[in-house]
Amino acid sequence: DGNIYDAYVIYPKSHTSEANFVEYFVYQIMPDILENKYGYKLCIYGRDIYPGEDTASAIEKRMQKSRRLIILLTHQLIDCTEHAYDQHIALYNALIQNNTKVILLEMETIGTYEKLQESLRYIINQQGTVKWKKEDTVHPESYNSKFWKQVRYHMPL
């Protein structure tokens, strides 16, 4: 199908203690399980977009060459007043162009989704989220967990 990546990963980029786990999850756990164990190819900002590249066009090109978009939902992402460029492009591709499936990973208990932007709420109503649970944090690399089985279910074949 001309795509290079199985999924483009969107996550909040910040330097809080909460973000430390999210970055560890994105840069260590996800590649270890999805790439090394199951053979998927992920595109992760900061790892697969190179210094000196025009960031905006690099993000768009990588998303267009991805079969799925994975968005990590955290309180930090929800409380952020300005949404990241990659999140805007992802939601536009998913909802307006309707050519990319979105996988929402709820990394914390969000509770009510009222604070989420309308486009994310729409996707949640259509397909729900894959929830990361506290017990997954104890053994995050347990690739046989219900969480990873659900993620793989939504990934391309």
C-alpha positions in Angstrom: 0.0 0.0 0.0 3.0 2.3 -0.1 3.1 2.9 3.6 6.4 2.7 5.4 5.1 2.7 9.0 2.4 0.6 10.7 1.7 3.5 13.2 2.7 7.1 13.9 2.8 7.7 17.7 1.5 10.9 19.2 2.2 11.7 22.8 2.4 14.7 25.1 5.9 16.2 25.0 6.8 17.7 28.3 9.2 17.3 31.2 7.1 16.5 34.2 7.3 13.4 36.3 4.2 12.0 34.5 5.8 12.6 31.1 8.9 10.7 32.2 6.9 7.4 32.3 5.1 8.4 29.0 8.4 9.0 27.3 9.9 5.8 28.7 6.7 4.0 27.4 7.0 5.6 23.9 10.8 5.2 23.4 11.4 1.9 25.3 8.3 -0.2 25.9 6.3 0.3 22.7 9.3 -0.3 20.4 10.4 -3.4 22.4 7.0 -5.0 22.2 5.4 -3.8 19.0 8.6 -3.6 16.9 10.9 -6.3 18.4 8.3 -8.8 19.5 5.6 -8.4 16.8 7.5 -6.8 13.8 5.5 -3.6 13.5 7.3 -0.4 12.4 6.5 2.7 14.5 7.2 6.3 13.6 8.1 8.2 16.8 8.7 11.9 16.9 12.2 12.5 18.3 13.4 9.2 17.0 12.3 9.0 13.4 12.2 12.7 12.5 15.8 13.9 12.0 17.5 17.1 13.1 17.4 19.7 10.4 14.2 18.4 8.7 11.3 20.8 8.4 9.3 19.5 11.3 5.8 20.3 10.0 6.3 18.7 6.6 8.2 15.7 8.1 5.3 15.0 10.5 2.8 15.2 7.7 4.8 13.0 5.4 5.4 10.4 8.1 1.7 10.3 9.0 0.7 9.9 5.4 3.1 6.9 5.2 1.5 5.3 8.3 -1.4 2.8 8.5 -2.5 3.9 12.0 -2.2 6.8 14.4 -1.6 6.0 18.0 -2.5 8.8 20.4 -1.6 8.5 24.1 -4.3 10.1 26.2 -3.0 11.6 29.5 -4.1 14.5 31.7 -1.2 16.5 30.4 -2.5 16.1 26.8 -6.1 17.0 27.9 -5.1 20.0 30.0 -2.8 21.4 27.4 -4.3 24.7 26.1 -2.6 24.5 22.7 -2.7 21.2 21.0 0.4 19.9 19.3 0.7 20.2 15.5 0.9 16.5 15.1 -2.3 16.0 17.0 -4.1 18.5 14.7 -2.9 16.8 11.5 -3.7 13.4 12.9 -7.3 14.3 13.7 -7.7 16.0 10.4 -6.5 12.9 8.5 -8.6 10.6 10.6 -11.9 12.6 10.5 -11.9 14.8 7.4 -9.9 12.7 5.0 -11.0 9.5 6.7 -8.0 7.5 5.5 -6.2 6.7 8.8 -7.5 4.7 11.7 -6.8 6.0 15.2 -5.9 3.9 18.2 -6.4 5.8 21.5 -4.3 4.5 24.4 -5.7 5.8 27.7 -2.6 5.9 29.8 -4.3 7.3 33.0 -7.9 7.1 34.2 -9.3 10.1 32.5 -12.8 9.9 34.0 -15.1 12.2 32.1 -14.1 13.1 28.6 -15.7 16.6 28.7 -12.3 18.4 28.6 -11.2 16.6 25.5 -11.5 18.4 22.2 -14.7 17.4 20.3 -12.8 15.4 17.6 -11.3 13.1 20.2 -14.6 12.6 22.0 -16.1 11.6 18.6 -13.5 9.0 18.1 -13.9 7.7 21.6 -17.7 7.4 21.1 -17.1 5.5 17.8 -14.5 3.0 19.0 -13.5 3.6 22.6 -10.0 3.5 24.1 -7.5 0.9 25.1 -6.9 1.4 28.8 -3.5 1.1 30.5 -4.1 -0.2 34.0 -1.9 0.2 37.2 -1.0 -3.5 37.1 0.4 -3.0 33.6 2.8 -0.5 35.1 4.3 -3.2 37.3 5.3 -5.4 34.3 5.0 -3.0 31.3 6.9 -5.4 29.1 4.5 -8.2 29.6 3.5 -8.6 26.0 0.8 -11.2 26.8 -1.3 -8.7 28.8 -4.8 -7.8 27.8 -3.6 -4.2 27.0 -1.1 -5.4 24.3 -3.6 -7.9 22.9 -6.1 -5.0 22.4 -3.4 -2.8 20.8 -2.4 -5.6 18.4 -6.1 -6.1 17.6 -6.3 -2.5 16.3 -3.0 -2.7 14.4 -2.8 -3.6 10.7 -2.4 -7.2 9.8 
